[in-house]
Amino acid sequence: MRIVIAGGHGQIALRLERLLHARGDEVAGIIRRPEQAGDLLSAGAEPVVCDLETATVADVARHLEGADAAVFAAGAGPGSGIDRKETVDRGAATLFADAAEAAGVRRFLVVSSMGADKEPPEGTDPVFAAYLRAKGAADADVRSRSGLDWTILRPGRLTDDPGTGLVSLAESTGRGEIPRDDVAAVLAALLDEPATIGRTLELISGDTPVEDAVRAAAG
């Protein structure tokens, strides 16, 4: 399988690239900066330099031609302001979905955020509130498309703790933490589970092995 990952230098994306390469998939990661290419090569992924904030749908569709699946794992990242939440977390997600449809890539995974469907509580940091609203709008756009076999994954608070391989995955899990290692493992498993198409799933650490959790969520 060939998989193209937007935000290919992100912390979850690099982990996912290593997993997919190790199991024999062909992986490409879209990056904004050429100097990031070495990290992708080390992860077993083909680096593709393309700025999703300035690219056209046709530009991105060219990089998706021949792919079996696309994963949107890009984000403006910490330290970015409200404007980039709109241009990356919302705008780039919509662009990537447009490009996937144009290239005929149906399987489409999104790394979103828990709480993205709700109005942020009063007193929420304005930048974080803008992030949640942008994620929610992007998710709504993806869910409206009949041309994509989409799954939206909404992890809890991300950590850099070693993955345990034990998770809780459901439409509603409640708040919690999840190592990035385990998020990547769940994404890899979701790519192989068509019964999760059309599902929005929350993810936190739990007691169920990843493969079993994905099968249960698909039931």
C-alpha positions as a printed Julia matrix, in Angstrom:
219×3 Matrix{Float64}:
   0.0    0.0    0.0
   1.18   3.55  -0.75
   0.26   6.11   1.88
   0.82   9.87   1.71
   0.97  11.76   5.0
   0.43  15.52   5.26
   2.54  17.03   8.02
   5.15  14.37   7.41
   7.67  15.81   9.89
   5.24  15.92  12.8
   5.84  13.85  15.89
   2.96  11.47  15.2
   3.69  11.35  11.47
   7.33  10.31  11.91
   6.25   7.51  14.23
   3.6    6.41  11.74
   6.09   6.49   8.88
   8.42   4.16  10.78
   5.6    1.73  11.5
   4.32   1.68   7.93
   7.79   1.3    6.45
   8.55  -1.56   8.86
   5.47  -3.48   7.73
   6.36  -3.03   4.06
   4.19  -0.13   2.97
   5.42   2.62   0.66
   5.2    5.93   2.51
   5.57   9.57   1.44
   5.48  12.52   3.81
   4.6   16.05   2.74
   6.89  18.6    4.39
   7.25  22.35   4.19
  11.0   22.65   4.71
  13.6   20.82   2.59
  15.91  20.51   5.61
  13.39  18.13   7.19
  13.91  15.55   4.44
  16.68  13.66   6.26
  14.41  12.8    9.18
  11.81  11.34   6.83
  14.42   9.3    4.97
  15.61   7.92   8.31
  12.0    6.93   9.07
  11.74   5.1    5.75
   9.55   7.69   4.05
   9.91   9.59   0.81
  10.08  13.33   1.53
   7.82  15.5   -0.62
   8.37  19.26  -0.3
   5.07  21.12  -0.65
   3.74  24.03   1.4
   0.07  23.29   2.06
  -0.56  26.94   2.96
   0.33  28.14  -0.55
  -0.13  25.1   -2.8
  -3.07  24.59  -5.13
  -5.31  21.55  -5.2
  -3.64  20.47  -8.44
  -0.18  20.79  -6.84
  -1.13  18.48  -3.98
  -3.14  16.08  -6.14
  -0.01  15.37  -8.17
   1.71  14.11  -5.01
  -1.3   11.91  -4.2
  -1.55  10.2   -7.59
  -1.28   6.45  -7.23
  -1.75   6.49  -3.45
  -4.02   4.01  -1.71
  -4.6    6.21   1.34
  -3.96   9.71   2.66
  -3.44  10.79   6.26
  -3.82  14.4    7.4
  -1.49  14.8   10.38
  -0.44  18.42   9.8
  -0.87  21.21  12.31
   0.28  24.74  12.9
   1.99  23.55  16.06
   2.78  25.18  19.4
   3.82  28.8   19.27
   1.71  29.58  16.21
  -0.99  32.22  16.33
  -4.68  32.25  15.57
  -4.17  33.01  11.87
  -2.18  29.82  11.28
  -4.77  27.7   13.05
  -7.09  28.81  10.28
  -4.64  28.39   7.4
  -3.16  25.05   8.51
  -5.51  23.21  10.86
  -8.55  24.16   8.79
  -7.38  25.39   5.4
  -4.69  22.79   4.74
  -7.0   19.98   5.86
  -9.65  21.11   3.38
  -7.04  21.47   0.63
  -5.69  17.98   1.31
  -9.2   16.52   1.17
  -9.87  18.35  -2.11
  -6.62  16.97  -3.52
  -7.39  13.42  -2.39
 -10.74  13.55  -4.17
  -9.11  15.02  -7.29
  -6.49  12.24  -7.3
  -9.07   9.51  -6.68
  -7.7    8.56  -3.26
 -10.69   7.41  -1.22
  -9.21   6.22   2.09
  -8.64   9.32   4.19
  -7.62   9.53   7.84
  -7.57  12.72   9.9
  -5.7   13.33  13.14
  -8.01  15.74  14.94
  -8.42  16.73  18.58
 -10.72  15.77  21.4
 -13.25  18.55  21.98
 -13.23  19.75  18.39
 -17.02  19.43  18.04
 -17.81  21.66  21.0
 -17.59  25.38  21.57
 -14.56  25.91  23.83
 -15.51  26.72  27.43
 -15.42  30.33  28.56
 -11.93  31.25  29.67
 -10.16  28.93  27.21
  -6.91  30.37  25.89
  -7.87  32.24  22.67
  -5.26  30.49  20.53
  -6.28  27.05  21.77
  -9.93  27.94  21.24
  -9.11  28.94  17.66
  -7.33  25.6   17.21
 -10.35  23.62  18.41
 -12.72  25.6   16.19
 -10.44  25.12  13.17
 -10.21  21.38  13.82
 -13.97  21.14  14.24
 -14.61  22.99  10.99
 -12.11  20.82   9.12
 -13.68  17.64  10.5
 -17.14  18.82   9.48
 -15.89  19.49   5.97
 -14.38  16.0    5.68
 -17.52  14.35   7.04
 -19.62  16.09   4.38
 -17.75  14.45   1.5
 -19.13  11.44  -0.33
 -15.9   11.07  -2.3
 -13.81  10.04   0.7
 -13.81   6.93   2.87
 -12.89   8.92   5.94
 -12.1    8.14   9.55
 -11.43  10.92  12.06
  -9.26  10.13  15.08
  -9.42  12.44  18.1
  -6.67  11.69  20.62
  -6.63  12.96  24.18
  -3.7   14.89  25.61
  -0.58  13.76  23.79
   2.53  12.62  25.65
   5.99  11.42  24.7
   5.82   8.49  27.11
   6.68   5.12  25.56
   3.67   3.49  23.99
   2.02   0.66  25.88
  -0.03  -0.76  23.02
  -3.07  -0.6   25.29
  -5.77   1.93  24.45
  -9.4    2.95  24.76
 -10.94   3.73  21.36
 -14.61   4.66  21.0
 -16.97   7.38  19.86
 -16.7    8.8   23.38
 -13.94   7.81  25.81
 -13.84  10.69  28.27
 -10.75  12.77  28.84
  -7.32  11.23  29.22
  -3.77  11.03  27.94
  -2.29   8.98  25.12
   1.36   8.49  24.06
   2.12   9.53  20.51
   3.51   6.03  19.92
   0.05   4.58  20.52
  -1.66   7.18  18.32
   0.6    6.15  15.44
  -0.12   2.46  16.09
  -3.87   3.09  16.02
  -3.6    5.06  12.77
  -1.69   2.2   11.15
  -4.38  -0.25  12.27
  -7.22   2.01  11.1
  -5.78   2.04   7.59
  -6.46  -1.7    7.43
  -9.97  -1.61   8.91
 -12.6   -0.49   6.38
 -15.38  -0.94   8.93
 -14.18   2.26  10.63
 -15.03   4.3    7.53
 -17.42   7.12   8.4
 -16.53   7.01  12.1
 -15.22   9.73  14.41
 -13.33   8.07  17.25
 -11.75   9.32  20.47
  -8.55   7.75  21.75
  -6.91   7.61  25.17
  -4.78   5.1   27.01
  -6.67   2.06  28.24
  -6.59  -1.69  28.73
  -7.25  -3.03  25.22
  -4.54  -4.0   22.72
  -4.54  -1.72  19.69
  -5.66  -4.32  17.12
  -8.47  -5.51  19.38
  -9.56  -1.93  20.1
  -9.75  -1.1   16.4
 -11.75  -4.25  15.67
 -14.14  -3.46  18.53
 -14.58   0.15  17.39
 -15.39  -1.13  13.91
 -18.13  -3.44  15.18
